[in-house]
Amino acid sequence: MGISRLLLLRIIPYMDGLISMDELSSQTGISISVCNAMLNELVSNGIGSMEGEGYVRFTHMDKINAVVLAMRLNASMDEVARVLHWKDFEMLAAEILEANGYSTARNVRVRARLGLVRGSRTMMEVDVVGLKYVDYRNTALLIDCKHWHYISTSELARVCEKQVIRARAFIAERMDVDDAIPAVVVLNDTPSLIDGVPIVPITRFREFLNELYSIIDDLNVVRRLELEG
């Protein structure tokens, strides 16, 4: 039957662990036969896995992949925002970091200096921080999660600039951290680099972490020694 964007958007909010076909049909108002056909299509596209008779299991990554699929089917920004909460996005980023050996913290507040007025500081928040000890250095990866459907290049540049400010503030407060790497994780499929800050699609975040130390010379790394120097 193919995958209907509208039906997919009705199913996405219930992609949370194990759910029965009957419950999914009841919650979404979609007939069991259509639910079954849709789920078979999703599983064949690598989203979800059948468990036993009449049950399907979804992970956080499945939910993100389903949202990306909906976007490819021309879901609007408003439609995406209604089915994907920003907490889902942050949670998935943290899970991927932990699976790659990082310890994580979410919604970390730092006091950053903005502007030229001496002593003028404001509180800023880092969505997700991943910490890992690599090559005798304690490295922090600071993630800003943007689950917007569309973001302009100029807006992304401002986001990256603020993330560098957060990285400098974070490393100034954390004496146990040697390096801080600011990064932005987004929903869209196109990776990029703005002033040394990587823009990483969530679907490629694992790949980015695997390649991080082979591309680190291209990144804007905030180093404690440089700040203290």
Order of alpha helices (4+ residues) and beta strands (2+ residues): alpha-beta-alpha-alpha-beta-beta-alpha-alpha-alpha-beta-beta-beta-alpha-beta-beta-beta-alpha-beta-alpha
